[in-house]
């Protein structure tokens, strides 16, 4: 294999939507050969004014809740950093030691243990439903503090009250800034709709909500969902992140067995390797298509999304004729025979050998095997 395409993600274009830890994710994808576009859907608000969080921490220390729910590892660490800076670290530790701690997911459990605390229960599946099932017979008549996951408790506060909790105190260690009006999101939404990416990654549910909010505000939600279902691999870090995608109509987002960023990357590499790479012998030598990068007998060229889809259909046909109507139907951006002719003409000019695509008079086109 040519060195240009020797890395597992060479030729693939991937959109990264996260803000926190994005540099780590981007570096891991680029190290494997991917071309990465960074389009953060949400940004963490700075804690320049921590008055609200300090007030909530003081209320928790005063209340001494019998139960504390920990939603995220990062939120717990940020909460304790704030408490230490405000001189409340020791008192917060004492509250945690006397309360029963219930934790949502393995990462949050790791943060709890790192701080020297013991968890009474851990929702192994990382979901709110899993937490509630653990706490169902525990909280009636008791006080509960809930460390929120960004700006949402996923209905946890209300559900705890329905289970009989006498009081629910919410703690907000961090919140997201909405970036849905920013230009880079318009570029992301249109890029997804036009399948300019081979894959997109999500590491938080709020990012998913932000993407669909941005798409709806631009009247592009149906096109976006169609592209995510038919043309772009959707990688998530776990079931909590995948849930809003599935609720919106994205049928099969990738969810790794271990809910970690590294596992997400490995699953995406495997998925694109299996479904995103095509190869076939031709009269001009071996032809390979990885993402939108064509390799023909050692020569490489980059294709547009429409050009890629045409070549993919012809390669998948294995030398059989693909009709003009079939090609038009496969290309949402190509709405007429004239547009198809223009796209084919540009594709042929891009190829190392224009004769790679053969016209079959009155029938259609085929790859020249």
Secondary structure, 3 states (H helix, E strand, C coil): CCHHHCCCCCCCEEEECCCCCHHHHHHHHHHCCCEEEECCCEEECCCCCCHHHHHHHHHHHHHCCCEEEECCHHHHHHHHHHHHHCCCHHHHHHHHHHCEEEEECHHHHHHHHHCCCCEEEEECCCCHHHHHHHHCCCCCCCEEEEECECCECCCHHHHHHHCCCCEEEEECCCCEEECCCCHHHHHHHHHHHCCCCCEEEECCHHHHHHHHHHHHHCCCHHHHHHHHHHCCEEEECCHHHHHHHHHHCCCCCEECCCCCHHHHHHHHHHHHHHHCEEEEEECCEEEEEECCEEEECCEEEECCHHHHHHHHHHHHCCCCCECHHHHHHHCCCCCCHHHHHHHHHHHHHHCCCHHHEEEECCCEEEECC
